[in-house]
């Protein structure tokens, strides 16, 4: 058979490169996709929100317990107690029976000093005791909350129960020390505080409560050292700053040291920088100035404290109260009153012989307390009684002195100076008033009449009290009427 051969490269068999044809449509599609990608890249800021709005953002992972606890600890360290409480509550939602989270939450709720938070803390502590009756943390935390609620006896019982479960639990010793201090058992309080620090030298509550014991002893220098060490551990806890400032003031009063006075003022001013709208700080600063008899500075700070609570208080002047028959119009009272601010401001007015403003301030406080079913402070009745006497208004002074005496007896007080001041008003109005009272009264039965000494400003002759009254510069003052 003959096979016809063709030259290489001819026929159906091809060796070498074959030419490929690319469809035009593919090329166009490729260019369009590339152009779209470039467009999206440069318009990402505009396009991405629109896409996310359609499909929704990617779900974020649920934070862990460790995350919330870390956030809570950071907030606490920064002095943000309310925020720390929120983080612990969020952690608790993930682990409702975690005793340490419950303990820290209850502790911070107590530190806020809010009445509602104290009740919440108490509920948490009872829950801890139900969950783990053999764990000391619930009893110890409950001890502190009860102490801050004023139930010192039961606070000591709870702390002792915690120590029965764990005799080396520093918090239980610290809180028992606080309860003993409030009960006046200072020797036992000091022993417990020292044990707490020996067990845990870095426990802020132990340092704080040891300072509290030392302050109760009058050892202001020792208390200052403990507060400084506590602040080195927790520099943003306001309770510690207040304690430090208060003990500087105590050291100043005890020694007459102006250096300690200046440190007290400086510390309160640092607190004001942190919380500029808190009336409490201005009250304490006013008190600090008052104790060194810088009365004008005291008045400025106390007026600031009152204005932070109530912008136009007292809402009625003395003249308006006088026109109303010396009865404060109770239908127009401020929504809120911070009693220490009103009390101290009234006392400064009284000391500066501004009796009209003292009366206006105290009468507002008295009316507000009565309207809100709050116990009226004895001082409000006592000082207004004396100030009405100074204004030659014994028909008002005598009934007010009887109100003060009723409060003194009903509350079973044991304050000899206050009692002497109350009884002095009866004698002053009876024997020394320019305008004798028209109401009939007898000196209270069962009490001994005090020896009343009157001094007129600038009078050093030692003359017997006379009937010059309160005209012009002949104002009189009762020895012993004090803060």
FENSUL-V729156 format. One record per backbone hydrogen bond with DSSP energy under -1.0 kcal/mol. CO is the residue of the C=O (numbers start at 1). NH is the residue of the N-H. E is the energy in kcal/mol with one decimal. If there is no record, write none. Layout:
{{CO & NH & E} {CO & NH & E}}
This chain:
{{7 & 10 & -2.2} {23 & 27 & -1.2} {24 & 28 & -2.2} {25 & 29 & -2.2} {26 & 30 & -2.4} {27 & 31 & -2.1} {28 & 32 & -2.1} {29 & 33 & -2.3} {30 & 34 & -2.3} {31 & 35 & -2.2} {32 & 36 & -2.4} {33 & 37 & -2.3} {34 & 38 & -2.0} {35 & 39 & -2.3} {36 & 40 & -2.6} {37 & 41 & -2.3} {38 & 42 & -1.9} {39 & 43 & -1.0} {43 & 47 & -2.4} {44 & 48 & -2.8} {47 & 51 & -2.2} {48 & 52 & -2.7} {49 & 53 & -2.1} {50 & 54 & -1.1} {51 & 55 & -2.5} {52 & 56 & -3.1} {64 & 68 & -1.8} {65 & 69 & -2.7} {66 & 70 & -2.5} {67 & 71 & -2.3} {68 & 72 & -2.5} {69 & 73 & -2.7} {70 & 74 & -2.1} {71 & 75 & -2.4} {72 & 76 & -2.6} {73 & 77 & -2.3} {74 & 78 & -1.7} {75 & 80 & -2.8} {76 & 79 & -1.7} {79 & 81 & -1.4} {80 & 84 & -2.3} {81 & 85 & -2.4} {82 & 86 & -1.7} {83 & 87 & -2.1} {84 & 88 & -2.3} {85 & 89 & -2.3} {86 & 90 & -2.0} {87 & 91 & -2.3} {88 & 92 & -2.3} {89 & 93 & -1.3} {91 & 95 & -1.2} {95 & 98 & -1.7} {98 & 102 & -2.3} {99 & 103 & -2.5} {100 & 104 & -2.5} {101 & 105 & -2.5} {102 & 106 & -2.5} {103 & 107 & -2.5} {104 & 108 & -2.2} {105 & 109 & -2.3} {106 & 110 & -2.0} {107 & 111 & -1.8} {108 & 112 & -1.3} {110 & 113 & -1.6} {114 & 118 & -2.3} {115 & 119 & -1.8} {116 & 120 & -2.1} {117 & 121 & -2.7} {118 & 122 & -2.2} {119 & 123 & -1.9} {120 & 124 & -2.1} {121 & 125 & -2.5} {122 & 126 & -2.1} {123 & 127 & -1.9} {124 & 128 & -2.2} {125 & 129 & -2.0} {126 & 130 & -2.0} {127 & 131 & -2.4} {128 & 132 & -2.6} {132 & 135 & -2.1} {136 & 140 & -2.5} {137 & 141 & -2.6} {138 & 142 & -2.0} {139 & 143 & -1.9} {140 & 144 & -1.7} {141 & 145 & -2.0} {142 & 146 & -2.6} {143 & 147 & -2.0} {144 & 148 & -2.4} {145 & 149 & -1.1} {146 & 151 & -2.5} {147 & 150 & -1.4} {150 & 152 & -1.3} {151 & 155 & -1.8} {152 & 156 & -2.1} {153 & 157 & -1.8} {154 & 158 & -2.4} {155 & 159 & -2.2} {156 & 160 & -2.4} {157 & 161 & -2.0} {158 & 162 & -2.0} {159 & 163 & -1.9} {160 & 164 & -1.6} {161 & 165 & -1.2} {162 & 166 & -1.8} {166 & 169 & -1.5} {169 & 173 & -1.6} {170 & 174 & -2.7} {171 & 175 & -2.7} {172 & 176 & -2.1} {173 & 177 & -2.2} {174 & 178 & -1.7} {175 & 179 & -2.0} {176 & 180 & -2.8} {177 & 181 & -2.2} {178 & 182 & -2.1} {179 & 183 & -1.5} {180 & 185 & -2.6} {181 & 184 & -1.4} {184 & 186 & -1.4} {185 & 189 & -2.1} {186 & 190 & -2.6} {187 & 191 & -2.0} {188 & 192 & -2.3} {189 & 193 & -2.3} {190 & 194 & -2.4} {191 & 195 & -2.0} {192 & 196 & -2.3} {193 & 197 & -1.9} {194 & 198 & -2.2} {195 & 199 & -2.3} {196 & 200 & -2.4} {200 & 203 & -1.7} {203 & 207 & -2.0} {204 & 208 & -2.6} {205 & 209 & -2.5} {206 & 210 & -2.0} {207 & 211 & -2.1} {208 & 212 & -1.7} {209 & 213 & -1.9} {210 & 214 & -2.4} {211 & 215 & -2.6} {212 & 216 & -1.7} {213 & 217 & -1.4} {214 & 219 & -2.6} {218 & 220 & -1.6} {219 & 223 & -2.1} {220 & 224 & -2.6} {221 & 225 & -1.9} {222 & 226 & -1.9} {223 & 227 & -2.6} {224 & 228 & -2.5} {225 & 229 & -2.1} {226 & 230 & -2.4} {227 & 231 & -2.5} {228 & 232 & -1.5} {229 & 233 & -1.0} {230 & 234 & -2.4} {234 & 237 & -1.1} {237 & 240 & -1.1} {237 & 241 & -1.3} {238 & 242 & -2.7} {239 & 243 & -1.9} {240 & 244 & -2.4} {241 & 245 & -2.6} {242 & 246 & -2.6} {243 & 247 & -2.0} {244 & 248 & -2.0} {245 & 249 & -2.0} {246 & 250 & -2.2} {247 & 251 & -2.6} {248 & 252 & -2.1} {249 & 253 & -2.4} {250 & 254 & -2.3} {251 & 255 & -2.0} {252 & 256 & -2.6} {257 & 261 & -1.6} {258 & 262 & -2.7} {259 & 263 & -2.0} {260 & 264 & -2.2} {261 & 265 & -2.4} {262 & 266 & -2.6} {263 & 267 & -2.4} {264 & 268 & -2.5} {265 & 269 & -2.3} {266 & 270 & -1.8} {267 & 271 & -1.8} {268 & 272 & -2.3} {269 & 273 & -1.7} {270 & 274 & -1.1} {271 & 275 & -2.8} {275 & 278 & -1.4} {279 & 283 & -2.1} {280 & 284 & -2.3} {281 & 285 & -2.5} {282 & 286 & -2.6} {283 & 287 & -2.4} {284 & 288 & -2.0} {285 & 289 & -2.1} {286 & 290 & -2.4} {287 & 291 & -2.0} {289 & 294 & -2.7} {290 & 293 & -1.7} {293 & 295 & -1.3} {294 & 298 & -2.1} {295 & 299 & -2.8} {296 & 300 & -2.3} {297 & 301 & -2.0} {298 & 302 & -2.4} {299 & 303 & -2.7} {300 & 304 & -1.7} {301 & 305 & -1.9} {302 & 306 & -2.3} {303 & 307 & -2.4} {304 & 308 & -1.6} {306 & 310 & -3.0} {310 & 313 & -1.4} {317 & 321 & -2.2} {318 & 322 & -3.0} {319 & 323 & -2.2} {320 & 324 & -1.2} {321 & 326 & -2.3} {322 & 325 & -1.7} {328 & 330 & -1.0} {329 & 332 & -1.6} {338 & 341 & -1.4} {338 & 342 & -1.4} {339 & 343 & -3.0} {340 & 344 & -2.3} {341 & 345 & -2.2} {342 & 346 & -2.4} {343 & 347 & -1.9} {344 & 348 & -2.2} {345 & 349 & -2.5} {346 & 350 & -2.3} {347 & 351 & -2.6} {348 & 352 & -2.1} {349 & 354 & -3.0} {350 & 353 & -1.7} {353 & 355 & -1.2} {354 & 358 & -1.9} {355 & 359 & -2.6} {356 & 360 & -2.3} {357 & 361 & -2.3} {358 & 362 & -2.6} {359 & 363 & -3.1} {360 & 364 & -1.4} {361 & 365 & -1.7} {362 & 366 & -2.9} {363 & 367 & -2.5} {364 & 368 & -2.4} {365 & 369 & -2.6} {366 & 370 & -2.4} {367 & 371 & -2.3} {368 & 372 & -1.8} {369 & 374 & -3.3} {370 & 373 & -1.2} {377 & 381 & -1.1} {378 & 382 & -2.7} {379 & 383 & -2.9} {380 & 384 & -1.4} {381 & 385 & -1.9} {382 & 386 & -2.0} {383 & 387 & -2.6} {384 & 388 & -2.5} {385 & 389 & -1.5} {386 & 390 & -2.3} {387 & 391 & -1.6} {388 & 393 & -2.9} {389 & 392 & -2.3} {393 & 396 & -1.6} {393 & 397 & -2.2} {394 & 398 & -2.6} {396 & 400 & -1.6} {397 & 401 & -2.3} {398 & 402 & -2.0} {399 & 403 & -1.9} {400 & 404 & -2.2} {401 & 405 & -2.2} {402 & 406 & -2.3} {403 & 407 & -2.1} {404 & 408 & -2.4} {405 & 409 & -2.4} {406 & 410 & -3.1} {407 & 411 & -2.2} {408 & 413 & -2.1} {409 & 412 & -1.1} {415 & 419 & -2.4} {416 & 420 & -2.5} {417 & 421 & -2.2} {418 & 422 & -2.2} {419 & 423 & -2.5} {420 & 424 & -1.9} {421 & 425 & -1.1} {423 & 427 & -1.4} {424 & 428 & -3.0} {425 & 429 & -2.4} {426 & 430 & -1.6} {427 & 431 & -2.8} {428 & 432 & -2.6} {444 & 447 & -1.2} {453 & 479 & -1.4} {456 & 459 & -2.9} {471 & 474 & -2.5} {477 & 455 & -1.0} {478 & 481 & -1.7}}
